[in-house]
Amino acid sequence: MIGQNVNEPLYVPTDSKGIEHAATGEVAWQLPAGDVGQMTELGHPLVLRRPDALLDVLDERIYRVESLNDVKIAIDGTAVVPAARLVTQTCWDTGLATRFALDCAEHILTDTGDVSLPDGTSLMMVIAYARHVLDGITSEGTQRLGYLARVRALRRLRHERAEVADLSLGLLVADEARDADALDDAAYATVIPITDSVLAAIEALRHHVLPEFYMDIEDAREEHEAHRDLDSQRPVSLGTIVSTPLGLVESGRGILTYEPAWSGAREAARHARLAAKDRHGAKGEANQRVWQATLLASILEQQ
């Protein structure tokens, strides 16, 4: 079913260069020049999105977009048009992405009741610590938050079957590896989506608090890709380990690859919906999506 609603705000997610990483390929949008949006017309359909359709594709930036053509919004929250222009960049940033992730995680925990990690740590307490750090109220608990971000990154690498650094990894994350194993235990399976929602939010916080280290990791990744593309035999530097208020970080090439805040926000929301589906079925998942979309819309409407 398709209905027209031209007054409804529509958006496009992009990276910092205005590239939308769509399922059908990259879309290079014309960025607004000052207060004037430039028309993007690429000879193939462009997808505009309501907040509910943004949840699965959150990126570094989110732009308000409009089209001069008739806009018909499908039931999935998308509208397909031949041309459109980015009007304004919304206030979406690493801080708001982290806050959105924490809200999504806390909302599902409120529904299910508090959950404890295998070592007894309360997830509600973890979220409370994270909010205090995000608001600059305290640094209490930041070492623990950094530890949890590392556990989540290690679990994600294992699940993706990515190559993990050799001996140095084993020496640095022995404890994290033990807790990652505990989280994958069958006895813990019923609350894994809830836990993953919280851990994704903590990883988003890590990016917000330590942005310079993420830049180092990204630079090293690009260096590694360049070496591989050139079929070079020169090793890529492993960098140095630095102790920060949010746990150990490697300056240079990262031993563990952390996700940026917007990716953490996307994953926190996704796992919260999975947890709602496990508990209440398809209706619960749908209700969770509506709640998340409403929250995201309120964020994007901020000036």
Secondary structure, 3 states (H helix, E strand, C coil): CEEECCCCCEEEEECCCCEEEECCEEEECCCCECCECCEECCCCCEEEECHHHHCCCCCCEEEEEECCCCCEEECCCEEEECCEEEEEECCCCHHHHHHHHHHHHHHHHHHHCCCECCCCCEHHHHHHHHHHHHCCCCCCCHHHHHHHHHHHHHHHHHHHCCCCCCHHHHHHCHHHHHHHHHHCCHHHHHHHHHHHHHHHHHHHHHHHHCHHHHHHHHHHHHHHHHHHHCCCCCCCCCCEEEEECCEEEEECCCCCCCCCHHHHHHHHHHHHHHHHHHHHHHHHHHHHHHHHHHHHHHHHCCC
